[in-house]
Each structure stands twice: as structure tokens, then as C-alpha cells.
Amino acid sequence: MSGPPTLLLVGAGHTHLHLLRHADRLRAAGWAVELLAPRWFDYSGVGSAVATGALPLAAGRLDVAGLAARSGVRHHEDVLADLDPVARVATTASGRRLSYAVASLGIGSVTSDLGVPVGPDVVTVKPLAGLQSLAQRLAPDGAAVVTVVGAGPSGLEVAAQLAVRPGVARVRLVDGGHEIGTSLPAGARRYVERVLAGRGVEVLTGRGVARIGAGSVVLDDGAVLEHDLAVLAGGLAAPPLLAATGLGDAAGAPVRATLQHVEHDDLYAVGDCAHFTPAPLPRIGVHGVRQAPVLLAALEARGRGEDAGAHVYEPRRHFLSVVDLGGGVGVASRGRWWWGGRAALLLKRRIDRLWIESYRAAGG
Ligand SMILES: Cc1cc2nc3c(=O)[nH]c(=O)nc-3n(C[C@H](O)[C@H](O)[C@H](O)COP(=O)(O)OP(=O)(O)OC[C@H]3O[C@@H](n4cnc5c(N)ncnc54)[C@H](O)[C@@H]3O)c2cc1C
């Protein structure tokens, strides 16, 4: 007699962590739940603070293996290398073949290379393991010159925090657009500009980059800016694996409002790796978090043989976001509302700590 159908969760990001915590509900609905993911999850909410040494690594790290074990989920500690959505087989980097009835992809994102050559020694903001290498590469008693490319939220966080980090003599922030922090309301942008100016960060806007290397960045007007270290924060893009496997493209794996792949009912995609076709979504953790209860309810309904079509993701237009500027201050915004200073960062720390602690309590 065959056992219950296998639900394979690929990646343990914001959405799947929630499903792991509620694996008992999925089992009760008839699924055998399996997870294909690395051992650790690093939380990006504290990613720049960990990388610049303001917080310890443990502040944002969850033990995925511990959470899976406590939840009774079979964990394949590996990464996805290929997936055949017709045969319903996932192949791992070490060559294991995992059959499934339904799979969900939550494999996050990578840093966009902005379409220019990027040297191997350049630090990228994603994956977070790369960003964490900043801590080893900047000696506290040094006098490093750092170029940060990209002035979105993660580039602003890294530039502002490095400017108050021991061992960094000078920070330069380069962006091809005419303003920094374009996703922030105007007042918040001005606040960040004042913080950066007060810390001596050199901001170069309207200057596209043509090449980013270990020792210098070349701008598209031919100017060469030398540095000891470059950090690329050029925005987040879908993992190249999706295009390589034919499951998606640079925008991600295309999904419907039900989070099902547009071509494969048995394949879901969530968070940064998904291209939500009803409306373009920014790559922020909040969507992965809010998609979690929708996916859980859909899979429970499916497991019980019910119609899951009513479980659709309806993104909210506005959400709270807090940029951690280091030095004890942050800038919070929601729609056109914003608020900068110590209280904004304290609020962020509290939200992040509660989120992490909720998973620690579940074995993570
Ligand atoms: C410095 C920085 C700060 C940020 N701060 C914020 C913030 O404050 N608020 C906010 O909302 N957003 C923030 N973001 C954006 C946020 O990181 C992403 O939107 C969020 O991580 C997406 O969640 P996810 O679950 O889709 O992916 P992830 O959180 O990246 O999780 C995906 C998981 O999949 C695993 N994985 C990857 N590839 C594979 C594979 N092939 N097989 C199996 N597993 C795999 C990874 O190890 C990872 O644990 C920040 C980003 C950066 C870079």
C-alpha cells in the first residue's frame, strides 16, 4: 500500500518556515511533509547589522534542521539543482532524486549584477553569507575605503552602517538614478541624505557603473574610483536556477494568485523567487511572510481533497518598512508616512526579535 502523498518544500525562507511550524496541520490534511534546504536560515532584517558587526551572527540565524526535527519533517540538507515538473522529481546538488506529489519553491533571490562585469571579490548583499564576509574582510584597526553600488534600502543600510564602523575610513555610495532610496517617501529620503552627509558618506547619483572590481569601480563616463572593497547592492533578482530549469526567468517563477505556477498546478512558488503575475511585487520579506497562511490553507484544502482555488494572495499596497542606518538610528515608513530616529530602529529591533524568537521557540 502506498503512503501519504509527499509535499516537498524547497528552501526554508519566510513562507516555508511558517509551514514547518505548522507541519502537524499539513500531516492532519494527509501530507507527508519533506524539506530540501540548507541547515541554516539567515534573516535579512538584521543582515546588514550582522555584517557590519553591530549584532552577533546568532541574532538572525535559525536552525532549520532543529525546526524540521521538532516538527517531524524529513529534512534533506542540500540544495535544489534541477526540477522536472512533469515527472515531479527534484534533483539535489549532490545528485539525490526526490519524488513529490506537490512541491513549493521558496529559494529566495540573488543580487542583480546590473548587467555589468562584477569581480569575484566584490561582496554582494545576497546571499547573506556573502554579506557576512564583510566582517572578516574589514579589519577593525584598518582604514578601508569602501564603494557601495546601489542606493536602494540594502545599499543605504550598508553604506550608513559602514560609515560608523571601526576600520572604515571612507564610504562612497554610487547609484545610476538621480536620487537615493526611491522606494522611500520624500521626507524619509531627505532624512537619510542628512544622516549620510553627517557621517561623511560621498553620494554619487546619476552615475551608472560599467564594471565593478576588487580594487576599483569604473563608471559609465569612464571615471575610475579606487577602493579597498566594493559592495554590490544593485537590487534583488530571481535565482538563475529558475531560467536554467525552464521554470521561470529573470522575473522569477510565474505564479497565479493561488501561488501555483502558471503552467503546473502541482508546483507553487513563494517569496522573492516567485513572479506574482496578477501584480508585480517588490522583493521584500513581508510578501513571503504574508503568503505563508495562504499557502498553508491551500495545501490543507488540497490534502483533504477540497477545492483550494479560494485561497489567493491579495497583497496590501502599503506595509511598514524600517531601514537600519546604524549608529542607533533608523527610518521607518509606510506609504507616505515616515519617522526617523532612535525609536524607529528600536521598533525594528523589537519586530525582528519577536519574529526570530517565535521560531526559536519552535526549535529553530
Ligand atoms: C541587506 C538586506 C536587508 C533586507 N532587509 C529587509 C527588511 O528589513 N524587510 C524586508 O521585508 N525585506 C528585507 N530585505 C529583502 C528580503 O531579504 C527578501 O525579500 C526576503 O529574504 C525574501 O524572502 P524569501 O523567503 O523569499 O527568501 P530568503 O529569505 O532568501 O529564503 C530563501 C531560502 O532558500 C534557501 N535556498 C536558496 N537556494 C536554494 C536552493 N537551490 N535549494 C534549496 N534552498 C535554497 C536559502 O538558503 C534561504 O534560506 C532585505 C534584503 C537585504 C539583502
The ligand as an SDF file (V2000), in Angstrom:
LIG
                    3D

 53 58  0  0  0  0  0  0  0  0999 V2000
   20.6940   43.5230    3.4590 C   0  0  0  0  0  0  0  0  0  0  0  0
   19.2350   43.2470    3.2310 C   0  0  0  0  0  0  0  0  0  0  0  0
   18.2970   43.7030    4.1460 C   0  0  0  0  0  0  0  0  0  0  0  0
   16.9350   43.4670    3.9400 C   0  0  0  0  0  0  0  0  0  0  0  0
   16.0560   43.9240    4.8670 N   0  0  0  0  0  0  0  0  0  0  0  0
   14.7360   43.6830    4.7060 C   0  0  0  0  0  0  0  0  0  0  0  0
   13.7990   44.1390    5.6890 C   0  0  0  0  0  0  0  0  0  0  0  0
   14.1670   44.7560    6.6930 O   0  0  0  0  0  0  0  0  0  0  0  0
   12.4760   43.8700    5.4700 N   0  0  0  0  0  0  0  0  0  0  0  0
   12.0440   43.1890    4.3560 C   0  0  0  0  0  0  0  0  0  0  0  0
   10.8330   42.9680    4.2160 O   0  0  0  0  0  0  0  0  0  0  0  0
   12.9020   42.7490    3.4240 N   0  0  0  0  0  0  0  0  0  0  0  0
   14.2360   42.9740    3.5700 C   0  0  0  0  0  0  0  0  0  0  0  0
   15.1230   42.5240    2.6160 N   0  0  0  0  0  0  0  0  0  0  0  0
   14.6100   41.7330    1.4910 C   0  0  0  0  0  0  0  0  0  0  0  0
   14.4910   40.2940    1.9580 C   0  0  0  0  0  0  0  0  0  0  0  0
   15.7750   39.7760    2.2000 O   0  0  0  0  0  0  0  0  0  0  0  0
   13.8460   39.3570    0.9630 C   0  0  0  0  0  0  0  0  0  0  0  0
   12.7220   39.9300    0.3830 O   0  0  0  0  0  0  0  0  0  0  0  0
   13.4430   38.0710    1.6950 C   0  0  0  0  0  0  0  0  0  0  0  0
   14.5870   37.4390    2.2240 O   0  0  0  0  0  0  0  0  0  0  0  0
   12.7280   37.1210    0.7650 C   0  0  0  0  0  0  0  0  0  0  0  0
   12.2820   36.0320    1.5000 O   0  0  0  0  0  0  0  0  0  0  0  0
   12.2770   34.5860    0.8520 P   0  0  0  0  0  0  0  0  0  0  0  0
   11.7230   33.7060    1.8970 O   0  0  0  0  0  0  0  0  0  0  0  0
   11.6660   34.6220   -0.4830 O   0  0  0  0  0  0  0  0  0  0  0  0
   13.8240   34.2500    0.6000 O   0  0  0  0  0  0  0  0  0  0  0  0
   15.0090   34.0450    1.6290 P   0  0  0  0  0  0  0  0  0  0  0  0
   14.7730   34.7400    2.9000 O   0  0  0  0  0  0  0  0  0  0  0  0
   16.2460   34.3810    0.8570 O   0  0  0  0  0  0  0  0  0  0  0  0
   14.9740   32.4880    1.9180 O   0  0  0  0  0  0  0  0  0  0  0  0
   15.2240   31.5560    0.8990 C   0  0  0  0  0  0  0  0  0  0  0  0
   15.9250   30.3650    1.4890 C   0  0  0  0  0  0  0  0  0  0  0  0
   16.1160   29.4260    0.4380 O   0  0  0  0  0  0  0  0  0  0  0  0
   17.3860   28.8310    0.5510 C   0  0  0  0  0  0  0  0  0  0  0  0
   17.8200   28.4400   -0.7930 N   0  0  0  0  0  0  0  0  0  0  0  0
   18.3700   29.2160   -1.7430 C   0  0  0  0  0  0  0  0  0  0  0  0
   18.6210   28.4960   -2.8480 N   0  0  0  0  0  0  0  0  0  0  0  0
   18.1990   27.2340   -2.5900 C   0  0  0  0  0  0  0  0  0  0  0  0
   18.1790   26.0240   -3.3490 C   0  0  0  0  0  0  0  0  0  0  0  0
   18.6490   25.9650   -4.6000 N   0  0  0  0  0  0  0  0  0  0  0  0
   17.6760   24.9130   -2.7670 N   0  0  0  0  0  0  0  0  0  0  0  0
   17.1870   24.9500   -1.5010 C   0  0  0  0  0  0  0  0  0  0  0  0
   17.1860   26.0640   -0.7410 N   0  0  0  0  0  0  0  0  0  0  0  0
   17.6810   27.1950   -1.2800 C   0  0  0  0  0  0  0  0  0  0  0  0
   18.2760   29.8990    1.1700 C   0  0  0  0  0  0  0  0  0  0  0  0
   19.3140   29.2900    1.8910 O   0  0  0  0  0  0  0  0  0  0  0  0
   17.3060   30.6820    2.0580 C   0  0  0  0  0  0  0  0  0  0  0  0
   17.3740   30.2670    3.3990 O   0  0  0  0  0  0  0  0  0  0  0  0
   16.4930   42.7560    2.7920 C   0  0  0  0  0  0  0  0  0  0  0  0
   17.4350   42.2910    1.8730 C   0  0  0  0  0  0  0  0  0  0  0  0
   18.7890   42.5220    2.0810 C   0  0  0  0  0  0  0  0  0  0  0  0
   19.7800   41.9940    1.0770 C   0  0  0  0  0  0  0  0  0  0  0  0
  1  2  1  0
  2  3  1  0
  2 52  2  0
  3  4  2  0
  4  5  1  0
  4 50  1  0
  5  6  2  0
  6  7  1  0
  6 13  1  0
  7  8  2  0
  7  9  1  0
  9 10  1  0
 10 11  2  0
 10 12  1  0
 12 13  2  0
 13 14  1  0
 14 15  1  0
 14 50  1  0
 15 16  1  0
 16 17  1  0
 16 18  1  0
 18 19  1  0
 18 20  1  0
 20 21  1  0
 20 22  1  0
 22 23  1  0
 23 24  1  0
 24 25  2  0
 24 26  1  0
 24 27  1  0
 27 28  1  0
 28 29  2  0
 28 30  1  0
 28 31  1  0
 31 32  1  0
 32 33  1  0
 33 34  1  0
 33 48  1  0
 34 35  1  0
 35 36  1  0
 35 46  1  0
 36 37  1  0
 36 45  1  0
 37 38  2  0
 38 39  1  0
 39 40  1  0
 39 45  2  0
 40 41  1  0
 40 42  2  0
 42 43  1  0
 43 44  2  0
 44 45  1  0
 46 47  1  0
 46 48  1  0
 48 49  1  0
 50 51  2  0
 51 52  1  0
 52 53  1  0
M  END
$$$$
